[in-house]
Structures are given as structure tokens and as C-alpha cells.
Amino acid sequence: MTTEDSSPVPDYLQKLRLDGRNYVVLGAGLGMGRQTCHALSQAGAAHVLCVDIDEHRAREVAAEIPGGLSWHGDVTKRSEVVRLAADASQQLGRINGFVDIIGMAQWKSILEIDDEIWDWEFDICLRHAYLCSQELGKLMVASGGGTMVFISSISGLSAAPMHAAYGAAKAALMAWVQSLAVELGPHQIRANAIAPGTILTPRLDAIFTDEQRTANNEVVPIGRVGQPPDIASAALYLTSDLSAFVNGRTLVVDGGVDAKFPYNTL
Ligand SMILES: NC(=O)c1ccc[n+]([C@@H]2O[C@H](COP(=O)([O-])OP(=O)(O)OC[C@H]3O[C@@H](n4cnc5c(N)ncnc54)[C@H](O)[C@@H]3O)[C@@H](O)[C@H]2O)c1
């Protein structure tokens, strides 16, 4: 029997492999960042440069994976990102991509947000993305392309209470990703974002009460909040050639929260 479709079938699992490639993970020291370092390494990355403001955390994660290297500094500062790009280029040679995990929220109502909080939120959620896109991006353009993955949030898609400045910065990050995709696409650079729902990172795990844990689980259609490996899996997909035609998009990873119709009408 002959088949009508004789187009070649690729080795899909091979497309997930990152053999011999080098990556930078920003905010590598905890939770999603640490899991992403492991995911890239397990997929065959030759080197993962684990970047964190906390030297001890960066070194610890780097020591957990084969080919792990560490770098510490504050990537919300231009001078530090210039230093990172120079060091990464020297240590890795070619940089095939980066995953930028860094971000944090302060919980304030719109009428309570002050200029300091506003500026801090845009620095910690957006400025490093802009700086790293430029400084690491120049190296990636010069060496033939690669992938950029950023962690946004569903708070940038829908309004979460007390999250206005954070949501605005994360929405801006998703817009930034679209522009990266369009402007750097011709250089064979793909840029995408991930919008997580609630993810039980070590930081959240330490502050959640039992009531908050139960309430958060109940909101999610699949009955549980996310775990850091849920985000690392998405980061691996967007970094690998399995997503070779995905560019400028945000992948929502929230167990179905943002897909839900908000009214109980039945
Ligand atoms: N946890 C959630 O429920 C959730 C939900 C949606 C989106 N997010 C986003 O996911 C990402 C990770 O969140 P998390 O809670 O796992 O973060 P985290 O605070 O647990 O980890 C972030 C890491 O980045 C490092 N870091 C912080 N500032 C830095 C800087 N200026 N330079 C270099 N390193 C720095 C920290 O030391 C830390 O190791 C963030 O972008 C956050 O906004 C989290």
C-alpha cells in the first residue's frame, strides 16, 4: 500500500536536543531558574552560565549540572550586563541563547503605588530584558542567531488585584518580545515569552499559608498550582528546535486559569 504523503518525517525527539549549544540563564539561583538550568543541561547543552545576583546561589546551581558555569551581578544595570556579555563571550564562545527568569512583584493598590515602587517594578521586570536583549543579542546576531525566552506573567494579560505596576511591566515585556521577534527574526533570533500562573517557587512556598495554598489550588481547572518544572519544560520547548517556527508569542502556562470564563452562569 502506498501513502499519499511521502514528506520526510523528522526525528522529533532530536529536535528537543541542545547538544553542544551554550546558554545563559538569568535568575538561575532558585525555583524556575534552577529547574531551567537542569532542563537545558539534560537536553544536552554543553554549557549553561548560571547568572544570579546572589553569588552563592549561582555557584550552587552551576555545580549541580555538567558544564555549569556561574556569574554573579545585578543585570538591571547596563555596566553589569556589558560585563556579563564580555565574560559570557569569553567563557562560552558562541552563545546560542538565554532564558531570562528575573522578576518580582510588590503588592500595592493603584492609589498606594509611589514612584519608587513603579521604577523598581519596571527595573526588576523589564529593564534587564531590554539590556540583555541588546548586549547578548549583539553577540547572537554576530554568531548567526539563537533563542531568547523571557518570563512574563498572566498578571500582564488580566488584571490581578494589587498587581497593577507589575502587570503593566509584564505586559510591556510581552510587547518587547514581539518587537524582538520582528526586528531580530531576520538574524535568525527567535524571541518568546512564558506567562505563568501561580507557581509554587521556594519563595512562595515559604510564605503561603495552608488556606492560601488550598484557595490557589481550587482556582486552577486542573486542581493544582504550578511547580517550577512546569515552567522549565516550557522554557526548554521554546529554546529547542521543536519550537523553530514559534516567534514573538507568549505561551500561557497556568493550568487553565486564564482560559476560564469569569462568570458562574450555569
Ligand atoms: N512564582 C509565581 O507564582 C510567578 C507567577 C507568574 C510569574 N512569575 C515570574 O516568574 C519569574 C520567577 O519568579 P520566582 O518567584 O521563581 O523568582 P525568585 O525570586 O524565586 O527567583 C529569581 C532569581 O533571580 C535572582 N535575581 C533577582 N534580582 C536579580 C538581579 N537584579 N540580577 C540577577 N539576578 C537577580 C534572585 O536572586 C533569584 O535567585 C519572575 O519573572 C516572576 O515575575 C512568577
The ligand as an SDF file (V2000), in Angstrom:
LIG
                    3D

 44 48  0  0  0  0  0  0  0  0999 V2000
    6.0300   32.4610   41.3530 N   0  0  0  0  0  0  0  0  0  0  0  0
    4.9320   32.7930   40.6920 C   0  0  0  0  0  0  0  0  0  0  0  0
    3.8060   32.4340   41.0750 O   0  0  0  0  0  0  0  0  0  0  0  0
    5.0260   33.5810   39.4180 C   0  0  0  0  0  0  0  0  0  0  0  0
    3.8620   33.7730   38.6480 C   0  0  0  0  0  0  0  0  0  0  0  0
    3.9530   34.4740   37.4480 C   0  0  0  0  0  0  0  0  0  0  0  0
    5.1800   34.9600   37.0260 C   0  0  0  0  0  0  0  0  0  0  0  0
    6.2940   34.7780   37.8020 N   0  0  0  0  0  0  0  0  0  0  0  0
    7.5720   35.2650   37.3090 C   0  0  0  0  0  0  0  0  0  0  0  0
    8.4600   34.1840   37.2770 O   0  0  0  0  0  0  0  0  0  0  0  0
    9.7940   34.6420   37.4430 C   0  0  0  0  0  0  0  0  0  0  0  0
   10.4940   33.8840   38.5380 C   0  0  0  0  0  0  0  0  0  0  0  0
    9.8110   34.1140   39.7400 O   0  0  0  0  0  0  0  0  0  0  0  0
   10.3000   33.4030   41.0670 P   0  0  0  0  0  0  0  0  0  0  0  0
    9.2860   33.6880   42.0930 O   0  0  0  0  0  0  0  0  0  0  0  0
   10.6830   31.9740   40.7400 O   0  0  0  0  0  0  0  0  0  0  0  0
   11.6180   34.2620   41.3500 O   0  0  0  0  0  0  0  0  0  0  0  0
   12.6590   34.0300   42.5070 P   0  0  0  0  0  0  0  0  0  0  0  0
   12.6980   35.2980   43.2800 O   0  0  0  0  0  0  0  0  0  0  0  0
   12.3560   32.7730   43.2350 O   0  0  0  0  0  0  0  0  0  0  0  0
   13.9970   33.8040   41.7180 O   0  0  0  0  0  0  0  0  0  0  0  0
   14.5770   34.8260   40.9470 C   0  0  0  0  0  0  0  0  0  0  0  0
   16.1020   34.7080   41.0000 C   0  0  0  0  0  0  0  0  0  0  0  0
   16.5870   35.8880   40.3730 O   0  0  0  0  0  0  0  0  0  0  0  0
   17.6350   36.4220   41.1720 C   0  0  0  0  0  0  0  0  0  0  0  0
   17.6760   37.8680   40.9360 N   0  0  0  0  0  0  0  0  0  0  0  0
   16.8130   38.7940   41.4310 C   0  0  0  0  0  0  0  0  0  0  0  0
   17.1650   40.0260   41.0160 N   0  0  0  0  0  0  0  0  0  0  0  0
   18.2680   39.8800   40.2480 C   0  0  0  0  0  0  0  0  0  0  0  0
   19.1010   40.8010   39.5330 C   0  0  0  0  0  0  0  0  0  0  0  0
   18.8420   42.1030   39.5580 N   0  0  0  0  0  0  0  0  0  0  0  0
   20.1510   40.3230   38.8500 N   0  0  0  0  0  0  0  0  0  0  0  0
   20.4300   38.9910   38.8370 C   0  0  0  0  0  0  0  0  0  0  0  0
   19.6720   38.0760   39.4960 N   0  0  0  0  0  0  0  0  0  0  0  0
   18.6020   38.5100   40.1990 C   0  0  0  0  0  0  0  0  0  0  0  0
   17.2690   36.0790   42.5930 C   0  0  0  0  0  0  0  0  0  0  0  0
   18.4040   36.0860   43.4540 O   0  0  0  0  0  0  0  0  0  0  0  0
   16.6580   34.6930   42.4320 C   0  0  0  0  0  0  0  0  0  0  0  0
   17.6210   33.6610   42.5740 O   0  0  0  0  0  0  0  0  0  0  0  0
    9.6730   36.1380   37.6840 C   0  0  0  0  0  0  0  0  0  0  0  0
    9.8660   36.8240   36.4770 O   0  0  0  0  0  0  0  0  0  0  0  0
    8.2570   36.3020   38.1820 C   0  0  0  0  0  0  0  0  0  0  0  0
    7.7650   37.6010   37.9560 O   0  0  0  0  0  0  0  0  0  0  0  0
    6.2430   34.1120   38.9900 C   0  0  0  0  0  0  0  0  0  0  0  0
  1  2  1  0
  2  3  2  0
  2  4  1  0
  4  5  1  0
  4 44  2  0
  5  6  2  0
  6  7  1  0
  7  8  2  0
  8  9  1  0
  8 44  1  0
  9 10  1  0
  9 42  1  0
 10 11  1  0
 11 12  1  0
 11 40  1  0
 12 13  1  0
 13 14  1  0
 14 15  2  0
 14 16  1  0
 14 17  1  0
 17 18  1  0
 18 19  2  0
 18 20  1  0
 18 21  1  0
 21 22  1  0
 22 23  1  0
 23 24  1  0
 23 38  1  0
 24 25  1  0
 25 26  1  0
 25 36  1  0
 26 27  1  0
 26 35  1  0
 27 28  2  0
 28 29  1  0
 29 30  1  0
 29 35  2  0
 30 31  1  0
 30 32  2  0
 32 33  1  0
 33 34  2  0
 34 35  1  0
 36 37  1  0
 36 38  1  0
 38 39  1  0
 40 41  1  0
 40 42  1  0
 42 43  1  0
M  CHG  2   8   1  16  -1
M  END
$$$$
